[in-house]
Structures are given as structure tokens and as C-alpha cells.
Amino acid sequence: MSSDTWARFAQDPRSPQAARLRASDRDRDVALEVLGEAFAEGRLDHEEYDARSTAVTSAKVLGDLTPQLDDLVPDQSAAALVDR
């Protein structure tokens, strides 16, 4: 997973302006895909995957998705530090 993951959303869910916007089915699908990859890589156990995927499926606004993904997807600013 790369920092480009955040660009796959209609609006970046980390943005305070976008956090209150309604999440679309596509936004939830992106989040579920990230969770599936993390589970397949062994970064989430089955119980945590189930809890997070339930939260993503029931997310109403983009800001609801961020807590489920923020420890799985690198932040662009952190990625920029590695490139130096």
C-alpha cells in the first residue's frame, strides 16, 4: 500500500473539509480493498479485520474511514522524508 491510496478516494478523507462529506460506495470499496490487503499481508488478524471492515461498511462520511486506515497507509509527508 502506498500513499497514493489516499488519492483513490473521491476526496481525501484526512482533509478536514472532506471529512464531513458523505462516503460513496466507491470510497468504501477502496477502504475495504486496503483492509483486505493488510489482512492478506498479516498486518491485521481476523478479528481486527472483521471489526474494521464492519466500521467501513457502515461509514456514513469520509472521516469515518480514516481511523480504519491511518495505521495501514503511509502519510505522504512521511513518504517524502524517506525519499530524501
PEKA-V339813 format. One record per backbone hydrogen bond with DSSP energy under -1.0 kcal/mol. CO is the residue of the C=O (numbers start at 0). NH is the residue of the N-H. E is the energy in kcal/mol with one decimal. If there is no record, write none. Layout:
# PEKA-V339813
co: (CO	CO)
nh: (NH	NH)
e: (E	E)
This chain:
# PEKA-V339813
co: (1	2	4	5	11	14	17	18	20	23	24	25	26	27	28	29	30	31	32	33	34	35	36	37	38	44	45	46	47	48	49	50	51	52	53	55	59	60	61	65	65	68	68	74	75	76	77	78)
nh: (4	5	7	8	14	18	20	62	61	27	28	29	30	31	32	33	34	35	36	37	38	39	40	42	41	48	49	50	51	52	53	54	55	56	57	58	22	63	64	68	69	71	72	78	79	80	81	82)
e: (-1.9	-1.0	-1.5	-1.1	-1.8	-2.2	-2.2	-2.3	-2.7	-2.2	-2.4	-2.2	-2.0	-2.6	-2.2	-2.1	-2.3	-2.5	-2.3	-2.4	-2.5	-2.4	-2.0	-2.7	-1.3	-2.7	-2.6	-2.2	-2.7	-2.9	-2.1	-1.9	-2.5	-2.6	-1.7	-1.2	-2.4	-1.6	-1.9	-1.5	-2.6	-2.8	-1.6	-2.2	-2.2	-1.3	-1.3	-1.4)
